[in-house]
Amino acid sequence: MQNTPDMIEEVRMAASAPAHVAGPDSRAGSGAMIWTALVVVYIVWGSTYLAIRVVVEAHIPPMLGMAGRFLTAGILLATGLALKSGWRRLRITRREAVGAATVGVLLLAFGNGAVAVAEQTVPSGLAALLVAAIPLWLMLLRVGGGERPRAMTWSGVLIGFGGAALLALSGGNTSAKPLSVAILVLGTICWATGSRFAPRLGLPRDPLVTALYEMLFGGTAMILLGVLRGEPGRLHLDQVDQSGWFGLAYLVVFGSLLAYTAYSYLLANAPISLIGTYAYVNPAVAVLLGWLILNESLTWQILLGGAVIIVGVALVVTSERRRA
């Protein structure tokens, strides 16, 4: 199996290959890279809900912890790219910087940050199931942009949000607080908004450069949000459990360097309806790991609500594929 740097470089090469010289083999390779990136997002991001829960339970403040995650990953990625290709590769225009900052703040500071804040009380499996509603928010954003979905699509949206409502109500049977659930839902809306408009913001052509600047801008915004939340006063390094450092290291290497880079590649090279299918697999991985490792409870409301959301998302994606 390839190591992380080799895979990342292949993703970059596939994304930057000129379209007019692509033959049958190169098209197959591009398709293979899209599915490789999807599998990474499917599995690795499903496990990050567990890692985030481990981090916040180890007494690492959520915003500062996630800021450290993305800033460390961004600096490591920038250093690796500069050593391999030179610092010139990291140059971007002002418009590209604004686009990367916008996406980084929406996806990371408000999106991922909301997940970390919510998981202080929300079980990791329940959080993943609520995040599974992102494709439904994406559909509503498309409607707001003037598109007219099919009846089957609307059915999926309504069913999916019914499942999300059931999950929100089921939070009362767990450690989840209503405010945490609300923050998590708001975070999913921010993530969907950033994903929807990312291709229109003039981001850098190189997906690795895009990812590193989004992580740097998003991580910086997380520090500011953490300061506003008073997190520096709650950070006591001598009280942080060792498991928290292991969880943070996993998030840096796998959740950020590998999976977020793969997601950035998908945003630049795959249709949004296909990208949204990660919402099928992430919750299953998260729920299973939360149950096996953290002994999180699985109530019938959580299982039913999660199943309803996935059915709704399946209807939306299936309908949109037929339409395409």
N, C-alpha and C positions, 0 to 999 in steps of 0.2 A: 504493500500500500504506500502511496506517495506521502512524503512528509508535508507539513503545512506550507513552507516557502515554495516548494516545487509546484504544488497545486495552485497557489495564489498566482504564481508567475504564468502558469498555463491559462488561468482565467484572464489575466491581463492580455496575453498574446491573442487569445481567441477574440477578445473584445476589440482589440486594436487592428485586427487584420483587415486590409482593404476589401470592400465588398466586391469590387470589380475583378479581383483576381481569384475569387473563391470558386473552386471547382466542387464536384460532388463530394470528394473526401473531406474538404475543409468545411462544407456545410454540415456533414455528419459529425465532424469534430465539434462544431459550434453547438449542435443539438446535444451532443454528449456532455459538453460543459454546462449547458443549461440544466440538464437533468442531474448532473453531479452537484451543482450548486443547490438545486432543489432538495436533494437528499440530505445535504449538509444542513440546510435550514430546517427541514422536517425534523431531524433527529436531535441535532445539537441545540437548537432553540427550545425544543421540548424539555431538554434537561436543564436549561438555564433558570427555569422557574424554581426548581429545587435548589440550585446554587444560590440564587438571590435570597431565598428563604433562609438558607444556612448563614449567609452573610449578615442579614439583619438580626437574626437570632443570636449571633455572636457579638452583639453590642457594637456593631459598626453602623453609624448613622446612614440611612439609605441614600440620600442625595450625595453625600461626600464619598460614600463607598462606590457608588456608580460613577461619580466623577473620576475617582482614582482609576476605576476600570477602564474608562474610555480614553482618558488622557494618557495612561500608560500604554494602552494598545496603539493609540495614534502616534505617539513618539516612537515606539518600536517599529511600527510600519514605515514611518517617514525615514527613520535611520536605515532600515533595510533597503528601501527603494533607492535612497541616496547612495548607499555604498555599492549597489548593483548597477545603477544607471546614471548616477551623478545627480547633483542638487538641482540641475536645470529641469529635471523631470517633475519637480515639485512646484514649479512656477504656475500660477493661475492668474486669470484676469480678475478685475474687480467684480464683474458680473458673476463669474464663477464662484468667487468668494461669498458674495451675497446669497447665491443659490445654495451653496454648501452650508452656510450658517443657518439659513431658513429651515432646510431639511434636518440639520443636526439638532436644532432646538425643538422642532416638532416631534421628530421620531425619538430622539434620545432624552433630552431634558424633560419634555412634557410626557412623552410616551413611555419610554423605559423607566424614567424617574417615577412616574405615577405607579408603575408596577411595584417598584422597590418600596415606595412609601406604603402602598396598600398591603403588601405582604408582611408588614409588621403584625397584622391581625388576620389577614385573609390567607387561608391555606393555599399552597402553591398550585394544587390541582384545580381548585375553584378559580383561582386567578387565570390560569391558562384557558379554562372553559369560557370565562367572560371575554378574554381577548379573542377567542374564536369568532366573535361577532364582527371583527374588523371588516371582512368582505361585505357584510351587510351595510356598514357605514360607507364603504366605498361605493356601493350601488346607489345609496341616497345622494352622495356627492355627484355622481354621474347624472342623476335625475335633475339635480340643481343646476347642472351645466347644460340642460336642454335635451338630454337623451330621453327616449321613450321606451322603457323596458317592456318586455312581453309579460303577459299575464302570469306565466309560470315563474318569472323572475320576481314579480310582486308577491306571489304566494310564498316563495322562499324567504323573502325579506320579512314578511309578517310572521311566518313560522319561526324564523330565527330569533326575532326579537321577543316572541313569546317564550322561547327557551331562555333567553337572557333574563327576562323578567322572573321566570321561575328560579333561576340561579340566584338572582338578587334576593328573592324572598327566602331561599334556602340558606342564605348567609346567617340567618338567625339561629340555625341549628349547629353552627360552627363558631370559631373564635372571631369571625369576621364582624367588623363594626360597619354600620350603614354608611358612615362617612368614608371609610376605606373603600367600600364598594363603589360609591359615587366617584371618588378620585380615580379609581381604576377605569370606570366607564369613560370618564373625561379623557383619560390617557389614551384609550383605544380610538377615540374620535380624533385626537391630535395625530396619532400614528397613521390613521387612514387618510387624513388630510395631507400629511407630508408625502405619503406614498402616492397619492392621487396626482399631486401637482409637481412631484420631483422631475419627471421628464420634460416639463415646460420651463424649468428655471435656469436653463443654460449651465448645467453642471459640467465639470471637467469631463473630457471624453474618456480619460483613463479611469476605470471604476475603482482602482486601488487608491489613486490620488483623491477621488471623490470621497471614499470611505474614510481616509485618514483626516481630511479636513472636517468632515461631518463629525467625527469623533472628537477632534480638538475643539471645535466650536460648541458642540453639545456638552462636552465635559466641562468646559469653562462656564457655560450657562448653569450647569448643575452646581458648581461651586457657589455661584451667586445665590441660587435658590436655597442651597444648604445653609448659607450664612443668614438669609432672611428667615429661615426656619429655626435658627438658633442651634444648629447642629454642632458647630465647633465646641461649644461648651459641654456637649454630651459625648464627645469623643475622648476616650481614655484608653490609650494604646495598651497599657499594662493590664487592662481588664478584657481585652479582646481574646476570645477563645481561638485556639489554633485552627479549628475547623473553619473559622471565618476567613483566615488568610488563604487556606486551601481553596475555599469557594471563590474568593476574589481572583486568585491565580487562574482558576478554571475559566472564569468569566472573561478574563483578559485574553487568554490564549485561544480558547475555543469559541466562547460566545461573541467576542469582538473581532479578533484578528481573522478567524476563520469564517464564522457564520455571518457576521455583519458585512464582511467583504463579499461573501457570496450573495447576500441580499442586494447589495449595491449593484453587483453585476447583473442580477436578475431584473432590477428596475430599469437598467439600461438596455437589456437585450431580450426580455420576455414579456408577453402580454400580461397585463395586470390580472386578468381572470385566471391565468395559470399560476401566477405568483400567489394569489390568494388561497390556493389549495393547501398551503402549509397549515392553514387553520384546521384541516382535517386531522393531521398527524400530531401536531404539537400538544393538544390537550390530552390525547391518549398517552403519550410519553410522560407528560407531566403528572397526570393522575396516577399512573402506575408507579412512577418513582416516588412520588409523595407518599403513597400508601406503603410501598416496600421499605423505604429508608426512614421517613419521618413519622411513620405510623399515623398519617392523616386519615381522619374518618371519611368514609364514603357513605353518604345517606342516599336513600332512593331519590330524593329531590335533586341532588347534585347529578346523579347518573342520568335521570330522566331529562333534566334541563340541558345537560351536555349533549345528550342524544338528539334532542329537539333542535338545538343550535346547529349541529352538524348536518342534520337532514335539511334544514333551511339553507345552509351554505351550499350543500350539494345541489339543491334545486337551482340556486342562483347561478352557480358555475356551469352546470349542465345546460341551462337555458341560454346562457351567453355564448357557450361554445357552439350550440346549434345555430344561433343567430349569426355568429362569425362565419 
